[in-house]
Amino acid sequence: MGWWSTLVGGGSAEERAARAQAKADNLAAREAADAAEKARRNLALFDRALGNDPDNPGLAARRQAAISLVLASELTMGREAWLAIARDHPSELALALEQVGVSYHLEKDYAAALKHYEDAIRVGADAGQLADNIAEARKGLAALD
């Protein structure tokens, strides 16, 4: 069998099976490497959100890291990050509770989302700003019944 047959998929059944297995192995290795890199990036974001990044210790960097975690669907880490920000910066409590509510909303845990939205309003969040989120959460909760 010549190089052309090998290039376009010729060869014996064993050769084709070996090429298919090698291709699957390469894909699995790339996916594992991508997952490891994503996990590394998310852990770095989590460290930054917790205030453990000496190069980016400010509140703005911590907020951005917490937002990035939620957007990356790392919702549990995002919630922990927002609560850590609120512990270190009590003036951020309303925003933190709002963002924790958003993360629960994204998980379709509408009861927890509502609780956190209402808690956020109780400690000073703008009720008008949260009105749409609250309405959507109530609608989602009603749909579950």
Buried (B, 14 or more C-beta within 10 A) or exposed (E): EEEEEEEEEEBEEEBEEEEEEEEEEEEEEEEEEEEEEEEEEBEBBBBBBBBEBEEBEEEEBBBBBBBBBBEBEBBEBBBBBBBBBBEEBEEBBBBBBBBBBBBBBBBEBBEBBBBBBBBBBEBEBEEEEBEEBBEEBBEBBEEEE
